[in-house]
Amino acid sequence: MEAVENDQSALENPPDPAPTPLQQPLSKSAQKKLLKQQRFEAKKAEKKALTKQQKRQDLERRRKEWEETLASVTEEERSKLIESRRSLRKERMEKRSEERGRKIERLTGARDWGQKIVIDLDFAHLMTPTEIHSLVQQIMYCYAVNGRCSSPCHLWLTGCEGEMGSQLQRLPGFDKWIIEKEDRSYIEALEDQKESLVYLTADAETVLEELDPKKIYIVGGLVDRNRWKGITMKKAKEQGIQTAKLPIGSYLKMSSSQVLTVNQVIEILLKFMETKDWKVSFFQVIPQRKRPEADSEGYQKVEGEEKEEKDDQLDSKKKCIEVPS
Ligand SMILES: C[S@@+](CC[C@H](N)C(=O)[O-])C[C@H]1O[C@@H](n2cnc3c(N)ncnc32)[C@H](O)[C@@H]1O
């Protein structure tokens, strides 16, 4: 998926602008960080261009091979080959359209019976355009993951206004997404269900043990490298709504903070809905490669290399180790 071709660290940590004469010069460590970031970006762009070129070459090679094959056979064999290719294509397209149909059914069904999860998009004013872009990519990823789930959640986007709204609108096919899009904030849109609202925040005291289908879980739509520390906790407190944190500490020892990215939180919730097992959910979503110690239970092989790569592109370089039981 093209959308995941973003490294979360890059997304969440755009290079600082060059200092103007009025600004303080960058400290040595900030300069080092900036240089590292720029090198990373350059490498990423190079890799992307290479992959694109490779794809083009592969396509061209296959086209040539096909033409050569056709040229080397009799008229009758050629017709057979063309016909067989046509029917293969048709089959593939039918399969895809069936899959799409099933996905639409699942997502439509989730509107009636799915676990409600809100992404609170009221923080655009606190993010840079790059961070907003990164958040939009994360939302796109969340939507795709939700669509693949056998029991998807009922996803809400609240506060889809301004820059946030226009960046979302630019996503291909966004208009057709089976998702609740709400310009108002969740507190207005879900006014009559205020008692059911639970803001998920790493700063909460309450630990989320189970998912209650009657509750509506809110995830803060923020990409901020925790620059706005405690902002969602403060917001929930002021609004008088419940808060809870994921039970990360009971299963993993993170080498950095327990603040996860939006897509990681949503994916963990989806995995938990499917498995009813926090440990499995954390281990499958928080990239194994980022853990300093290999876990002994083989979770690393669950979704293979491809998953590992996607995580690499979206996670925020969390490192974790399993808490010994
Ligand atoms: C990148 S974090 C934003 C951090 C932000 N400074 C804050 O105060 O929430 C994105 C969102 O994911 C959710 N989140 C991240 N880590 C979490 C955790 N350990 N437990 C519960 N929710 C978490 C929160 O809803 C959070 O707002």
The ligand as an SDF file (V2000), in Angstrom:
LIG
                    3D

 27 29  0  0  0  0  0  0  0  0999 V2000
    0.6240   10.1570   19.3240 C   0  0  0  0  0  0  0  0  0  0  0  0
   -0.5290    9.9620   20.6240 S   0  0  0  0  0  0  0  0  0  0  0  0
   -0.7700   11.6420   21.1230 C   0  0  0  0  0  0  0  0  0  0  0  0
   -0.0540   12.0100   22.3710 C   0  0  0  0  0  0  0  0  0  0  0  0
   -0.5560   13.2960   22.9450 C   0  0  0  0  0  0  0  0  0  0  0  0
    0.5190   14.0890   23.4340 N   0  0  0  0  0  0  0  0  0  0  0  0
   -1.5850   13.0590   24.0480 C   0  0  0  0  0  0  0  0  0  0  0  0
   -1.5200   13.7640   25.0510 O   0  0  0  0  0  0  0  0  0  0  0  0
   -2.4520   12.2110   23.8820 O   0  0  0  0  0  0  0  0  0  0  0  0
   -2.0300    9.5980   19.7760 C   0  0  0  0  0  0  0  0  0  0  0  0
   -3.1700    9.0920   20.6000 C   0  0  0  0  0  0  0  0  0  0  0  0
   -3.0730    7.6790   20.7650 O   0  0  0  0  0  0  0  0  0  0  0  0
   -3.6650    7.2890   21.9960 C   0  0  0  0  0  0  0  0  0  0  0  0
   -2.6440    6.6030   22.7970 N   0  0  0  0  0  0  0  0  0  0  0  0
   -1.3220    6.5390   22.5660 C   0  0  0  0  0  0  0  0  0  0  0  0
   -0.7050    5.7640   23.4700 N   0  0  0  0  0  0  0  0  0  0  0  0
   -1.6610    5.3170   24.3060 C   0  0  0  0  0  0  0  0  0  0  0  0
   -1.6760    4.4590   25.4520 C   0  0  0  0  0  0  0  0  0  0  0  0
   -0.5420    3.9220   25.9130 N   0  0  0  0  0  0  0  0  0  0  0  0
   -2.8570    4.2080   26.0560 N   0  0  0  0  0  0  0  0  0  0  0  0
   -4.0080    4.7500   25.5790 C   0  0  0  0  0  0  0  0  0  0  0  0
   -4.0660    5.5470   24.5010 N   0  0  0  0  0  0  0  0  0  0  0  0
   -2.9170    5.8430   23.8700 C   0  0  0  0  0  0  0  0  0  0  0  0
   -4.1640    8.5440   22.6580 C   0  0  0  0  0  0  0  0  0  0  0  0
   -5.5240    8.7040   22.3790 O   0  0  0  0  0  0  0  0  0  0  0  0
   -3.3300    9.6120   21.9980 C   0  0  0  0  0  0  0  0  0  0  0  0
   -3.9490   10.8570   22.0270 O   0  0  0  0  0  0  0  0  0  0  0  0
  1  2  1  0
  2  3  1  0
  2 10  1  0
  3  4  1  0
  4  5  1  0
  5  6  1  0
  5  7  1  0
  7  8  2  0
  7  9  1  0
 10 11  1  0
 11 12  1  0
 11 26  1  0
 12 13  1  0
 13 14  1  0
 13 24  1  0
 14 15  1  0
 14 23  1  0
 15 16  2  0
 16 17  1  0
 17 18  1  0
 17 23  2  0
 18 19  1  0
 18 20  2  0
 20 21  1  0
 21 22  2  0
 22 23  1  0
 24 25  1  0
 24 26  1  0
 26 27  1  0
M  CHG  2   2   1   9  -1
M  END
$$$$
